Amino acid sequence: MADTSVPSQLALDDNPDAPEIFVDAFSGFFRLNGNLRITFDAARTSHAANPPGPLTRRVVLRLVMPDPTVENLARQLVAYYDALRAQQQPPPVTAGPMTMQ
């Protein structure tokens, strides 16, 4: 099998048009074939009714991340929140190993 990893020293193209998605919670996750699949949801209501309602939860994002990326993210999040609890400056976020999808 060919090596499909992308060196982390590649320049980051910060796309200003990349979508930003707000989520209220994660609905669940599972691991398959070396990837963690996370489903996120947000509260929604129908504005077609008068009065608007009822509130429902709607899946708004399904995120798939390879295991090394999940591990790197988890380490950085733990370090960030540990620093916040200690009321110190959070450590800088660094890019971890990436893979081509």
Backbone as CSV, one residue per row, in Angstrom:
resi,resn,N_x,N_y,N_z,CA_x,CA_y,CA_z,C_x,C_y,C_z
1,MET,0.839,-1.175,0.000,0.000,0.000,0.000,0.887,1.242,0.000
2,ALA,0.527,2.234,-0.781,1.306,3.457,-0.896,1.190,4.312,0.354
3,ASP,2.265,5.037,0.658,2.244,5.966,1.794,1.464,7.205,1.373
4,THR,0.334,7.472,2.035,-0.504,8.619,1.685,-0.410,9.733,2.715
5,SER,0.567,9.653,3.627,0.673,10.685,4.648,1.173,11.987,4.028
6,VAL,0.747,13.087,4.608,1.143,14.407,4.142,2.074,15.005,5.186
7,PRO,3.273,15.441,4.782,4.186,16.022,5.768,3.562,17.220,6.473
8,SER,3.717,17.301,7.817,3.093,18.383,8.575,3.767,19.722,8.327
9,GLN,4.940,19.729,7.682,5.613,20.994,7.426,5.083,21.691,6.175
10,LEU,4.094,21.117,5.507,3.501,21.781,4.353,2.827,23.064,4.795
11,ALA,2.847,24.068,3.929,2.198,25.340,4.237,0.688,25.133,4.353
12,LEU,0.071,25.842,5.297,-1.367,25.760,5.508,-2.053,26.824,4.668
13,ASP,-2.977,26.423,3.812,-3.784,27.356,3.025,-5.034,27.655,3.838
14,ASP,-5.075,28.798,4.521,-6.189,29.167,5.393,-7.334,29.688,4.531
15,ASN,-8.184,28.774,4.087,-9.279,29.095,3.177,-10.338,29.927,3.898
16,PRO,-10.520,31.208,3.512,-11.525,32.040,4.181,-12.957,31.591,3.880
17,ASP,-13.138,30.743,2.874,-14.471,30.264,2.513,-14.811,28.921,3.143
18,ALA,-13.929,28.397,3.984,-14.212,27.117,4.650,-15.434,27.289,5.546
19,PRO,-16.338,26.315,5.534,-17.557,26.464,6.342,-17.270,26.394,7.839
20,GLU,-18.009,27.179,8.610,-17.973,27.102,10.071,-19.329,26.588,10.505
21,ILE,-19.325,25.537,11.309,-20.568,24.892,11.701,-20.671,24.913,13.219
22,PHE,-21.776,25.455,13.737,-22.015,25.476,15.170,-22.735,24.191,15.564
23,VAL,-22.282,23.581,16.652,-22.947,22.390,17.184,-23.242,22.604,18.656
24,ASP,-24.354,22.040,19.135,-24.697,22.080,20.552,-24.121,20.892,21.301
25,ALA,-23.992,19.764,20.624,-23.559,18.539,21.302,-23.084,17.526,20.268
26,PHE,-22.443,16.477,20.763,-22.173,15.360,19.863,-23.153,14.250,20.185
27,SER,-23.682,13.642,19.128,-24.703,12.606,19.272,-24.089,11.248,19.568
28,GLY,-22.887,11.047,19.089,-22.231,9.772,19.306,-21.002,9.645,18.429
29,PHE,-20.291,8.553,18.615,-19.106,8.295,17.799,-18.847,6.802,17.740
30,PHE,-18.105,6.389,16.720,-17.632,5.008,16.623,-16.366,4.991,15.788
31,ARG,-15.606,3.917,15.923,-14.337,3.763,15.211,-14.494,2.653,14.185
32,LEU,-14.027,2.923,12.977,-14.085,1.930,11.902,-12.895,2.136,10.979
33,ASN,-12.165,1.075,10.714,-11.041,1.096,9.779,-10.006,2.173,10.110
34,GLY,-9.704,2.344,11.395,-8.667,3.292,11.782,-9.101,4.744,11.763
35,ASN,-10.416,4.981,11.691,-10.951,6.337,11.687,-12.018,6.467,12.762
36,LEU,-12.023,7.614,13.453,-13.071,7.913,14.408,-14.132,8.743,13.690
37,ARG,-15.374,8.326,13.803,-16.496,9.007,13.146,-17.379,9.600,14.234
38,ILE,-17.498,10.938,14.234,-18.241,11.646,15.271,-19.436,12.341,14.626
39,THR,-20.607,12.188,15.238,-21.824,12.842,14.755,-22.193,13.948,15.735
40,PHE,-22.417,15.158,15.194,-22.755,16.330,16.003,-24.179,16.776,15.684
41,ASP,-24.835,17.401,16.687,-26.192,17.900,16.450,-26.351,19.306,17.022
42,ALA,-27.434,19.964,16.605,-27.774,21.310,17.078,-29.285,21.401,17.233
43,ALA,-29.714,22.262,18.149,-31.150,22.480,18.365,-31.704,23.291,17.202
44,ARG,-32.862,22.886,16.711,-33.519,23.575,15.596,-35.002,23.702,15.898
45,THR,-35.641,24.656,15.247,-37.086,24.811,15.347,-37.646,25.152,13.979
46,SER,-38.906,24.896,13.783,-39.576,25.246,12.532,-40.178,26.634,12.673
47,HIS,-39.808,27.525,11.777,-40.375,28.874,11.779,-41.567,28.963,10.826
48,ALA,-41.958,27.834,10.253,-43.136,27.803,9.389,-44.414,27.818,10.220
49,ALA,-44.327,27.370,11.473,-45.489,27.338,12.360,-45.604,28.664,13.102
50,ASN,-46.822,28.961,13.546,-47.031,30.174,14.334,-47.763,29.800,15.612
51,PRO,-47.153,29.798,16.765,-45.787,30.224,17.055,-44.771,29.166,16.633
52,PRO,-43.511,29.587,16.424,-42.476,28.637,16.018,-42.296,27.518,17.043
53,GLY,-41.933,26.363,16.549,-41.633,25.258,17.456,-42.044,23.943,16.854
54,PRO,-41.872,22.863,17.493,-41.117,22.672,18.741,-39.620,22.582,18.453
55,LEU,-38.817,22.634,19.504,-37.381,22.438,19.354,-37.088,20.968,19.120
56,THR,-36.176,20.699,18.198,-35.720,19.341,17.931,-34.203,19.354,17.798
57,ARG,-33.598,18.176,17.913,-32.163,18.036,17.667,-31.995,17.559,16.237
58,ARG,-31.071,18.179,15.503,-30.841,17.793,14.114,-29.352,17.559,13.899
59,VAL,-29.007,16.462,13.237,-27.613,16.193,12.900,-27.158,17.271,11.922
60,VAL,-26.042,17.942,12.265,-25.540,19.014,11.412,-24.148,18.729,10.859
61,LEU,-23.481,17.702,11.406,-22.121,17.419,10.953,-21.736,15.995,11.303
62,ARG,-21.089,15.334,10.360,-20.454,14.041,10.611,-18.984,14.216,10.261
63,LEU,-18.140,14.076,11.269,-16.713,14.315,11.115,-15.980,12.982,11.188
64,VAL,-15.088,12.728,10.230,-14.283,11.510,10.216,-12.823,11.931,10.315
65,MET,-12.128,11.378,11.321,-10.724,11.718,11.546,-9.908,10.440,11.717
66,PRO,-8.722,10.362,11.079,-7.857,9.199,11.286,-7.311,9.175,12.714
67,ASP,-7.043,7.968,13.201,-6.598,7.775,14.586,-5.445,8.695,15.012
68,PRO,-4.365,8.846,14.221,-3.275,9.717,14.676,-3.724,11.169,14.877
69,THR,-4.622,11.644,14.049,-5.128,13.010,14.182,-5.991,13.143,15.430
70,VAL,-6.809,12.123,15.708,-7.641,12.133,16.914,-6.752,12.160,18.150
71,GLU,-5.704,11.332,18.158,-4.798,11.285,19.309,-4.114,12.631,19.517
72,ASN,-3.657,13.261,18.439,-3.005,14.565,18.536,-3.987,15.618,19.048
73,LEU,-5.208,15.621,18.526,-6.233,16.568,18.968,-6.542,16.375,20.454
74,ALA,-6.696,15.118,20.878,-7.014,14.824,22.278,-5.902,15.324,23.202
75,ARG,-4.637,15.083,22.844,-3.512,15.555,23.659,-3.516,17.076,23.775
76,GLN,-3.737,17.764,22.654,-3.719,19.221,22.673,-4.903,19.796,23.450
77,LEU,-6.073,19.187,23.344,-7.234,19.665,24.100,-7.024,19.479,25.602
78,VAL,-6.486,18.332,25.999,-6.220,18.088,27.421,-5.202,19.102,27.935
79,ALA,-4.124,19.352,27.189,-3.108,20.318,27.602,-3.707,21.723,27.695
80,TYR,-4.565,22.066,26.760,-5.206,23.384,26.745,-6.078,23.580,27.982
81,TYR,-6.933,22.610,28.272,-7.822,22.744,29.424,-7.079,22.594,30.753
82,ASP,-6.010,21.818,30.802,-5.177,21.766,32.004,-4.579,23.145,32.281
83,ALA,-4.091,23.822,31.231,-3.513,25.160,31.389,-4.580,26.166,31.811
84,LEU,-5.787,26.050,31.269,-6.867,26.951,31.680,-7.205,26.760,33.151
85,ARG,-7.268,25.505,33.592,-7.571,25.226,34.998,-6.478,25.780,35.908
86,ALA,-5.249,25.749,35.440,-4.136,26.271,36.222,-4.010,27.790,36.044
87,GLN,-4.878,28.388,35.240,-4.900,29.821,34.941,-3.566,30.301,34.400
88,GLN,-3.046,29.528,33.478,-1.831,29.897,32.779,-2.187,30.149,31.324
89,GLN,-1.217,30.639,30.603,-1.403,30.812,29.169,-1.486,29.421,28.530
90,PRO,-2.543,29.135,27.737,-2.628,27.823,27.089,-1.434,27.592,26.166
91,PRO,-0.996,26.342,26.035,0.134,26.055,25.138,-0.263,26.314,23.689
92,PRO,0.702,26.655,22.835,0.372,26.888,21.428,-0.094,25.595,20.763
93,VAL,-1.012,25.722,19.840,-1.525,24.577,19.098,-0.588,24.306,17.940
94,THR,-0.160,23.057,17.796,0.743,22.694,16.717,0.078,21.681,15.804
95,ALA,0.446,21.717,14.549,-0.113,20.769,13.581,0.486,19.399,13.829
96,GLY,-0.351,18.392,13.728,0.094,17.025,13.900,0.165,16.319,12.553
97,PRO,0.338,15.019,12.576,0.409,14.277,11.310,-0.920,14.356,10.570
98,MET,-0.844,14.527,9.274,-2.051,14.605,8.452,-2.036,13.466,7.445
99,THR,-3.204,13.091,6.970,-3.315,12.095,5.924,-4.216,12.628,4.830
100,MET,-3.987,12.177,3.611,-4.855,12.571,2.499,-6.072,11.687,2.507
101,GLN,-7.233,12.248,2.291,-8.475,11.497,2.270,-8.958,11.344,0.849
